[in-house]
Amino acid sequence: MFEQQWLAIYRETVRPLYGYMSRRTGGDRALTEDIVQETYLRALGRWDPKALPQTPLAWLKLVARNILIDHLRQRKRGPASVWTSDPPAGPEPGKDDCGSSDLFLAVTSLDRKKAGLLEEFYYDGMSVREIAEKRGLSEKAVEGLLRRARQALKARLPDQGPVGGQHA
């Protein structure tokens, strides 16, 4: 019976989970696949067949997000990695120093409320109206919260210099 339940959950959640992680890895396919696979392995090892999570996708997203955060923090500390995606040697010519993984890591370093708001807006593609409805706030309040979250995020990102590479 558990195998049938497990397969049903897998079929129902694999695409949404893959999409969720793909947006957060900046489209890094190998990293996304590794994280999704590790997430399902953890679920298999931890879920009690008699007491499956009420919302498996929510559980899977939370675990996958935490795996990605751990991976990005480990990558920042040094070159040793258990992942197939090696850290880049440096920014590509003409590219900013701050890549999508650095951006996601900076977002996750914010307080939970600001990080969640930015993730919903930028990674999940929710509109201000949708966020306001979900959180029981006015659209104006969400716009203000987003503005403050962006300011907090900007303070955590490396200085990108003047726009267009021109100096004053």
C-alpha positions in Angstrom: 0.0 0.0 0.0 2.8 2.4 0.9 4.4 1.9 -2.5 1.2 3.0 -4.3 0.8 6.0 -2.0 4.5 6.9 -2.5 4.2 6.7 -6.3 1.0 8.8 -6.3 2.8 11.5 -4.2 5.8 11.4 -6.5 3.8 11.7 -9.7 1.8 14.6 -8.1 4.8 16.5 -6.8 7.8 15.9 -9.0 7.1 18.6 -11.6 6.1 21.3 -9.2 9.1 20.5 -7.0 11.5 20.5 -10.0 10.1 23.9 -11.2 10.4 25.4 -7.7 14.0 24.3 -7.4 14.9 25.2 -11.0 13.9 28.9 -10.4 16.0 28.9 -7.2 19.1 27.4 -8.8 19.0 29.8 -11.7 18.2 27.0 -14.1 21.2 24.9 -13.2 19.8 21.5 -14.4 22.3 19.2 -12.7 22.1 21.0 -9.4 18.3 21.0 -9.6 18.2 17.3 -10.3 20.6 16.5 -7.5 18.5 18.5 -5.0 15.2 17.0 -6.1 16.7 13.5 -5.9 18.1 14.1 -2.4 14.8 15.5 -1.3 12.9 12.4 -2.3 15.6 10.2 -0.7 15.1 12.1 2.6 11.3 11.7 2.3 11.6 8.0 1.8 13.9 7.7 4.8 11.8 9.9 7.1 8.2 9.5 6.2 6.2 7.1 8.3 4.0 5.0 6.0 1.1 5.3 8.6 1.5 9.1 9.0 2.4 10.8 5.7 2.6 14.6 5.7 -0.8 16.3 5.1 0.8 18.5 2.4 3.7 16.5 0.9 4.7 19.2 -1.6 5.1 21.8 1.2 7.3 19.4 3.1 9.3 18.6 0.0 9.8 22.3 -0.9 11.0 23.1 2.5 13.5 20.3 2.6 14.7 21.1 -1.0 15.1 24.8 -0.1 17.2 23.8 3.0 19.4 21.4 0.9 20.0 24.3 -1.6 20.9 26.7 1.2 23.3 24.2 2.7 24.9 23.6 -0.7 25.3 27.3 -1.4 26.8 28.0 2.0 29.2 25.0 1.6 30.2 26.2 -1.8 31.0 29.7 -0.5 33.3 28.2 2.2 35.4 26.1 -0.2 35.8 24.0 -3.3 35.0 20.6 -1.7 31.5 19.6 -2.8 29.4 16.4 -3.0 27.4 17.9 -5.9 28.0 17.3 -9.6 27.9 21.1 -10.3 31.3 22.6 -9.6 31.5 26.1 -8.3 32.4 28.5 -11.1 36.0 29.8 -11.2 34.8 33.3 -11.2 32.4 35.6 -13.0 32.2 35.4 -16.8 33.6 38.4 -18.7 30.9 41.1 -18.8 28.8 39.4 -16.1 28.1 40.7 -12.6 30.0 39.2 -9.7 26.6 38.4 -8.1 25.1 35.3 -9.7 21.7 33.8 -9.1 23.0 31.4 -6.4 24.6 34.4 -4.6 21.3 36.3 -4.9 19.3 33.3 -3.5 21.7 32.9 -0.6 21.5 36.6 0.2 17.7 36.4 0.1 17.7 33.5 2.5 20.0 35.4 4.9 17.2 38.0 5.4 14.7 37.5 8.2 12.1 34.9 7.3 9.3 37.4 6.5 11.4 39.5 4.0 12.9 36.4 2.4 9.5 34.7 2.0 8.0 37.9 0.5 10.9 38.2 -2.1 10.7 34.5 -2.9 7.0 34.7 -3.5 7.3 37.7 -5.7 10.5 36.9 -7.7 10.9 33.2 -7.7 7.3 32.0 -7.5 6.0 34.8 -9.8 3.1 35.8 -7.5 1.6 39.2 -8.1 1.3 41.9 -5.4 -2.4 41.2 -5.3 -1.9 37.4 -4.8 0.6 38.0 -2.0 -1.8 40.5 -0.4 -4.6 38.0 -0.5 -2.5 35.2 0.8 -1.1 37.2 3.7 -4.3 39.1 4.5 -2.8 42.5 3.7 -3.5 45.4 1.5 -1.7 45.7 -1.8 -0.2 49.0 -0.6 1.2 47.2 2.5 2.7 44.5 0.3 4.4 47.1 -1.9 5.9 48.8 1.1 7.1 45.5 2.5 8.6 44.5 -0.8 10.4 47.9 -1.0 11.9 47.4 2.5 12.8 43.8 1.6 14.6 44.9 -1.5 16.5 47.6 0.5 17.6 45.0 3.0 18.6 42.6 0.2 20.6 45.4 -1.5 22.6 46.0 1.7 23.6 42.3 1.7 24.8 42.1 -1.9 28.3 42.9 -3.0 28.6 46.4 -4.4 27.9 46.2 -8.1 29.3 49.6 -8.9 27.6 52.1 -11.1 25.1 50.9 -13.7 26.7 50.2 -17.1 30.2 50.0 -15.6 30.7 53.8 -15.8 32.2 55.5 -12.8 31.3 59.0 -11.7 
